[in-house]
Amino acid sequence: MALSTMIYNHLPTTSQPIMNKLSKIHGLAHQQVVLDRPQTKTSNRVSSLTESLSHLLHLHLETPPRTNIHQINWNLYGEEKLSTPTTSPKEVIAQNWQDMHASSNWESLLDPLHPWLRREIIKYGEFAQATYDAFDFDSHSEYCGSCRYNRHKLFETLGLSGNGYKVSKYIYAMSHVNMPQWLERSKLAETWSKDSNWMGYVAVSDDEETRRIGRRDIVVAWRGTVAPTEWYEDLQRKLEPIGHGDAKAEHGFLSLYTSKKDSTRYNKSSASEQVMKEVTRLVELYREKGEEVSLTITGHSLGGALALLNAYEAASTIPNLPVSVISFGAPRVGNIAFRDELHQLGVKTLRVVIKQDVVPWMPGLVFNESLQKLEITGTLGWVYTHVGTELKLDVRSSPYLKRGLNWPGFHSLETYLHLVDGFVSTSSTFREEARRDVALVNKACDMLVDELRIPHCWYQLPNKGLVCNAHGRWVKPKRDPEDIPSPHMQENINVHALEAGMQTQDVLETLLSV
Amino acid sequence: MALSTMIYNHLPTTSQPIMNKLSKIHGLAHQQVVLDRPQTKTSNRVSSLTESLSHLLHLHLETPPRTNIHQINWNLYGEEKLSTPTTSPKEVIAQNWQDMHASSNWESLLDPLHPWLRREIIKYGEFAQATYDAFDFDSHSEYCGSCRYNRHKLFETLGLSGNGYKVSKYIYAMSHVNMPQWLERSKLAETWSKDSNWMGYVAVSDDEETRRIGRRDIVVAWRGTVAPTEWYEDLQRKLEPIGHGDAKAEHGFLSLYTSKKDSTRYNKSSASEQVMKEVTRLVELYREKGEEVSLTITGHSLGGALALLNAYEAASTIPNLPVSVISFGAPRVGNIAFRDELHQLGVKTLRVVIKQDVVPWMPGLVFNESLQKLEITGTLGWVYTHVGTELKLDVRSSPYLKRGLNWPGFHSLETYLHLVDGFVSTSSTFREEARRDVALVNKACDMLVDELRIPHCWYQLPNKGLVCNAHGRWVKPKRDPEDIPSPHMQENINVHALEAGMQTQDVLETLLSV
């Protein structure tokens, strides 16, 4: 795998001490690369450079020691813990929803983490996780790149029917923007779409959840990429203008968010247009009913980057809408002006970050897969900066997680959700009453200690989806007609819904019952 | 991965021309290694040596061209072929069973391949395949290394209930003989057995199948290893005496077959003792009833080696018992005297071999996993030789298989069964009426062309066997009590059966009903 030539930069804040630190890092880099060891191979130079760099940045990339944990009796764990509920009773947070939605930037709610906020963060994280769990990754499937279930079945099929939300629209993005490795494509000639990937969805709180959380909450969940190595390299070192001011965002993210083409089935309009049309429709619908409305956008990894672009657009377009972003393991997206404009627009961003995850350091670092190490990516050219408030987690805090370097594991969304569930404060140990099912961590990685006896990467279909037919032959079953994506149905429904003022779901149910 | 230092030798027959060829190979080897390129690295020398060697041996390791195939309309294939039966109606072969069982070494039955014999070869191959399909490979399972189902459910669970046989006994072998990588072991402290692996089973034809095939057929199926790289290296270059004559067999195979230890649960007696006790019991049981009895031993890879040792012992021990071996991709096992004694004992061996599979060249060649190439293994020290009649298959004959090197695919038993099903003669193309389900080939490898849309390595449990319990937690379910191995039950049954002259199954049913 060729090394990327992306830029390096680190600007978590603009305070002077950090700037000095940055200068020191670069000083060190040049010293080592140019002066100390001019004859060594690039990889050696970059490697030692990376070590120093990691150290200075407190990346904690070394194998962390197992510290400060309560001892677990694994036998008892098996017997007792497995018969307990995985969630706590839901509290009514209607009186405090603005706090949870960051009216004051989550001040005083993060360290220690307020239990109500913890539950809300996990709720939104599970919306993002659903975009992975339902995605058709099978390149031999004609539906590769789509969602395996229609939007009415999504939460129920994934065991999330208790979350109090209904999906109102699926979002598609062009899959062949300039970053060919980002999205999935079928190997087959005949597919549901040659051009698009399912990229997320819009959902809205039902009446009961609305009462509990004090407002009608519209959620947008953006799908990311699973392994960090899939897309680091494709990050291009090009910032493009967004909006009318100086704000700029990374070209690749922006391209994915805004690309469209008339000849496609699912991207005659861009992801941006699709999501904004639906959010606008829902805001108008519920505002007409006199309800208070909020927008919460979530995403993991690449999805976190799209969430930020989406938040920028929504806050710019829809007046007086409280917009927050809860992102997990998201990379940097834009320049300082982008961050400042988001701030001025009132967008509140909570960036959940695992200390050992490298993706939040992108663009700026690149992961060299063959060497299994980090490398910095060229000279400083543009300035990428993070946005919002950070909730920092540490894999070393959990007694359930293996020690040792594990890049995919550190970046996995399920690892994030596990650590949020166990987080009390930066100074305390893993929460003993944490109830989320620990086994979920290993769905798509290998992070759990052997004592738990949970196989790694266990989230898989029986026989990769093949079934034995009546003749004894193993075949790929036809997908349920109701689960086959259909852009026309989706368009019709929206037209109907807008015209008739009906709820989208009601219209679809009418259509399907014909 | 360190290179093995095993010996090389190639003696498919003892005819003079082959001996000359062998000398030439060795001459070439020395020339290249010692004289031509004394300064190059070992891997380079061995590599070029291997190329010449492969060429001389007609190993056909080069990427084979797609030749001589009938064109397939993949769309039609999908529509039509998937609605046809996977087997042909069974013919009554009672009058000809001795021919099928090699009374005349399968002369005139192999090229072209007699359809009745083809069906019998596949039947026995599927017995061997069952030892893989039912094996618990999960190192996080306390039952790792056992069979996942009890013997009464084995064929039914695997969709083989129509094969006309009943399993009468499971065979276990010591898992920590001198070759640590051969067998599977649980990572857990508490397991069903720290010492043993399920290594195969004994089955016997039921009355209906007995009528069809003209005799009561006892089958022994030996489990092998899945990937060739797992055990090449562990083959030791030591021949050990077997029996009272000059016959010698490879130390590792023999050790696996004969090891036992009083402190174990499943190997107080060796695999050899277990299988011989059961076979002897069955032979006596049916001979007392005046029936004609045959023994057919089958196995793939390592299992093929064990089959040969087992055949040697059975033919030496039980007088006048027709014994044949049908092996798939089996390595060489013993010296020339071993082969000659087997011949004198009247053991008939059909070795099914894929031209491109490297395992049948073992011991003698070793597969260097990191370099993905073959290397020869030191100087000639002992002489390993193949036994019996060869049925040679060619991956290039099947239009369903991908071109390109694929070591695991070339060695996979399902690839063997597919090619047997399609084999007509060495001079003709793949059999168009072949009915076996082509999808099976990809169960544990990646050999099928993309047009078939069959995922690779698709044979897998849903969520690796985890299930969601009533509390919403993903757990490893308890194994059905009836599927938990129990040496005592097995011992008791045999004692009872022998004492009371009852059928084993009847006794077990009595015990289970208590």
Interface residues (C-beta under 8 A of the other chain):
Chain A: K81 L82 S83 T84 P85 T86 T87 D138 H140 S141 G159 K187 L188 D437 A439 L440 D450 R453 I454 P455 C457 W458 Y459 Q460 L461 P462 N463 K464 G465 L466 C468 N469 H471 G472 R473 W474 V475 K476
Chain B: K81 L82 S83 T84 P85 T86 T87 D138 H140 S141 G159 K187 L188 D437 A439 L440 D450 R453 I454 P455 C457 W458 Y459 Q460 L461 P462 N463 K464 G465 L466 C468 N469 H471 G472 R473 W474 V475 K476
